[in-house]
Amino acid sequence: MGINLLPPEIIEKRESEKRLALILFFISVYIILLLFVYLGFQARIIQENRRLSELKIMNEELNKKIAEFKVFQERKDAIERRRSIIEQALSDEVSWYRILLELSLLMPREMCLGSLAADNLKGIDMSGDARDYFTVAKWMVRLKEIPEVSNVWLNNAARKAATGAAGASASGNVSFSMTVELKSSQIGQGR
């Protein structure tokens, strides 16, 4: 056992000084840690600000490129406006080329047309000669296959009078007239 000759006040004072030094040490360590945390956040803020400025620069470059391509979008819009104007102007136009081409392709060999009159509103009026009534009926069925045709009407069909020396062979001819109505929804399409 050791004997301590120091008075208890001094011992207590030294212990309180040790505690104070320990408290000051922990406070300084805490302040240093706070300083590191602050500096870490500052470095991160600086890094994020740099990244933000890079993104702003990239955004400005992209906006410049978008502005360059905006010309093409404006041209495309102008073309679309012109196209719609043209489609409106041509909406009442009948594609006569297509209809007449299909008429010529679908006509049976046993018949010939004598007259053909076409009108946007009335449709097509035609007359001609066929070998027999079956040929006229076949022609009417084929006409109905044309997409622009809505109705086919037979106005008249009659056998021709026999003329000539053969008599019986010439009497097989049939004279006809018919009207073809066009669909209004198909007019102007398929050019």
ZITADA-V672399 format. One record per residue. N is the residue number from 1. RES is the residue in one letter. SS is DSSP state (hx for helix, st for strand, lp for the rest). BURIAL is + if it has 16 or more other C-alpha atoms within 10 Angstrom, else -. Layout:
n->(N/N)
res->(RES/RES)
ss->(SS/SS)
burial->(BURIAL/BURIAL)
//
This chain:
n->(1/2/3/4/5/6/7/8/9/10/11/12/13/14/15/16/17/18/19/20/21/22/23/24/25/26/27/28/29/30/31/32/33/34/35/36/37/38/39/40/41/42/43/44/45/46/47/48/49/50/51/52/53/54/55/56/57/58/59/60/61/62/63/64/65/66/67/68/69/70/71/72/73/74/75/76/77/78/79/80/81/82/83/84/85/86/87/88/89/90/91/92/93/94/95/96/97/98/99/100/101/102/103/104/105/106/107/108/109/110/111/112/113/114/115/116/117/118/119/120/121/122/123/124/125/126/127/128/129/130/131/132/133/134/135/136/137/138/139/140/141/142/143/144/145/146/147/148/149/150/151/152/153/154/155/156/157/158/159/160/161/162/163/164/165/166/167/168/169/170/171/172/173/174/175/176/177/178/179/180/181/182/183/184/185/186/187/188/189/190/191)
res->(M/G/I/N/L/L/P/P/E/I/I/E/K/R/E/S/E/K/R/L/A/L/I/L/F/F/I/S/V/Y/I/I/L/L/L/F/V/Y/L/G/F/Q/A/R/I/I/Q/E/N/R/R/L/S/E/L/K/I/M/N/E/E/L/N/K/K/I/A/E/F/K/V/F/Q/E/R/K/D/A/I/E/R/R/R/S/I/I/E/Q/A/L/S/D/E/V/S/W/Y/R/I/L/L/E/L/S/L/L/M/P/R/E/M/C/L/G/S/L/A/A/D/N/L/K/G/I/D/M/S/G/D/A/R/D/Y/F/T/V/A/K/W/M/V/R/L/K/E/I/P/E/V/S/N/V/W/L/N/N/A/A/R/K/A/A/T/G/A/A/G/A/S/A/S/G/N/V/S/F/S/M/T/V/E/L/K/S/S/Q/I/G/Q/G/R)
ss->(lp/lp/lp/lp/lp/lp/lp/hx/hx/hx/hx/hx/hx/hx/hx/hx/hx/hx/hx/hx/hx/hx/hx/hx/hx/hx/hx/hx/hx/hx/hx/hx/hx/hx/hx/hx/hx/hx/hx/hx/hx/hx/hx/hx/hx/hx/hx/hx/hx/hx/hx/hx/hx/hx/hx/hx/hx/hx/hx/hx/hx/hx/hx/hx/hx/hx/hx/hx/hx/hx/hx/hx/hx/hx/hx/hx/hx/hx/hx/hx/hx/hx/hx/hx/hx/hx/hx/hx/hx/hx/lp/lp/lp/lp/lp/hx/hx/hx/hx/hx/hx/hx/hx/hx/hx/hx/lp/lp/lp/lp/st/st/st/st/st/st/st/st/st/lp/lp/lp/st/st/st/st/st/st/st/st/lp/lp/hx/hx/hx/hx/hx/hx/hx/hx/hx/hx/hx/hx/lp/lp/lp/lp/st/st/st/st/st/st/st/st/st/st/st/lp/lp/lp/lp/lp/lp/lp/lp/lp/lp/hx/hx/hx/lp/st/st/st/st/st/st/st/st/st/lp/lp/lp/lp/lp/lp/lp/lp/lp)
burial->(-/-/-/-/-/-/-/-/-/-/-/-/-/-/-/-/-/-/-/-/-/-/-/-/-/-/-/-/-/-/-/-/-/-/-/-/-/-/-/-/-/-/-/-/-/-/-/-/-/-/-/-/-/-/-/-/-/-/-/-/-/-/-/-/-/-/-/-/-/-/-/-/-/-/-/-/-/-/-/-/-/-/-/-/-/-/-/-/-/-/-/+/-/+/+/-/-/-/+/-/-/+/-/-/-/+/+/-/-/-/+/-/-/-/-/-/-/-/-/+/-/-/+/+/+/+/+/+/+/+/+/+/+/-/+/+/-/-/+/+/-/+/+/-/-/-/-/+/+/+/-/+/-/-/-/-/+/-/+/-/-/-/-/-/-/-/-/-/-/-/+/-/+/+/+/+/+/+/+/+/+/+/-/-/-/+/+/+/-/-/-)
//
